[in-house]
Amino acid sequence: MNTTLIDSEPCALRAWAEGRINFLELSEGRIIGFQSDRFRILKAASEEELKKVTVEVNGFALRWEELDEDLTVEGIVAGRFQLPLPEVAA
């Protein structure tokens, strides 16, 4: 049996936002979350805009149409973010 790259890439079944945290439910059962502030365009978006995320490309991408922003599920799962974690005040 041959295994292709597509077979091993993470695939999202659904995506949603709660406040400024985005969540993905992956086809293998995991649910992961990431801070919107880790991406330039999402950092500037309102919570209402963040809620308008859709799963695209057969589960391999996320899309925010109003923001004209696309992210790959693989990049999110691998932790390839544009911005560092915000510093927490002590």
C-alpha positions as CSV (number, residue, x, y, z in Angstrom):
1,M,0.0,0.0,0.0
2,N,1.4,3.4,-0.9
3,T,1.1,6.3,1.4
4,T,1.0,9.8,-0.1
5,L,1.8,13.1,1.6
6,I,-1.9,14.0,1.5
7,D,-2.7,10.9,3.6
8,S,-0.4,12.2,6.4
9,E,-1.3,15.9,6.4
10,P,-3.7,17.1,9.1
11,C,-7.2,17.7,7.9
12,A,-9.8,19.9,9.6
13,L,-13.4,18.8,9.9
14,R,-14.6,22.1,11.4
15,A,-13.2,25.4,12.7
16,W,-14.6,28.0,15.1
17,A,-13.6,30.9,17.2
18,E,-14.3,31.6,20.9
19,G,-13.2,35.1,21.8
20,R,-9.7,35.5,20.4
21,I,-8.9,31.8,20.3
22,N,-9.5,29.7,17.1
23,F,-10.2,26.0,17.3
24,L,-9.9,23.2,14.8
25,E,-11.3,19.7,15.1
26,L,-9.0,17.4,13.1
27,S,-10.1,14.3,11.3
28,E,-8.1,12.1,13.7
29,G,-10.0,13.4,16.6
30,R,-7.8,16.1,18.2
31,I,-9.1,19.6,18.8
32,I,-6.4,22.2,18.8
33,G,-6.5,25.9,19.5
34,F,-4.4,28.9,18.7
35,Q,-4.4,32.6,19.5
36,S,-5.5,34.9,16.8
37,D,-2.7,37.3,17.9
38,R,-0.2,34.9,16.3
39,F,-1.1,36.1,12.8
40,R,-1.0,39.7,11.6
41,I,-4.4,39.9,9.9
42,L,-6.2,37.9,12.6
43,K,-4.6,40.1,15.3
44,A,-6.3,43.1,13.9
45,A,-9.7,41.4,13.4
46,S,-12.7,41.8,15.6
47,E,-14.1,38.8,17.5
48,E,-17.1,38.9,15.2
49,E,-14.8,38.7,12.1
50,L,-12.9,35.8,13.7
51,K,-16.1,33.8,14.0
52,K,-16.6,33.8,10.2
53,V,-13.9,31.2,9.6
54,T,-14.6,28.4,7.1
55,V,-12.9,25.2,6.3
56,E,-11.7,25.0,2.7
57,V,-9.7,22.9,0.3
58,N,-11.2,19.6,1.6
59,G,-10.1,20.4,5.1
60,F,-6.6,21.5,4.4
61,A,-7.1,25.3,4.8
62,L,-9.0,27.9,6.8
63,R,-10.5,31.0,5.2
64,W,-11.7,34.3,6.5
65,E,-13.4,35.8,3.5
66,E,-14.0,39.3,4.9
67,L,-10.4,39.5,6.0
68,D,-9.0,37.9,2.8
69,E,-6.9,35.6,5.0
70,D,-6.1,31.9,4.4
71,L,-4.1,29.6,6.6
72,T,-3.0,26.0,6.1
73,V,-4.1,23.5,8.7
74,E,-0.7,21.8,8.4
75,G,1.1,25.1,9.2
76,I,-1.1,25.7,12.3
77,V,-0.7,22.2,13.6
78,A,3.1,22.5,13.0
79,G,3.2,25.8,15.0
80,R,4.3,27.9,12.1
81,F,2.9,31.3,13.3
82,Q,3.8,34.7,12.0
83,L,4.1,36.4,15.4
84,P,5.6,35.4,18.8
85,L,3.4,34.7,21.8
86,P,2.3,38.0,23.4
87,E,4.2,38.7,26.6
88,V,2.3,38.3,29.9
89,A,2.6,41.0,32.5
90,A,4.1,39.7,35.8
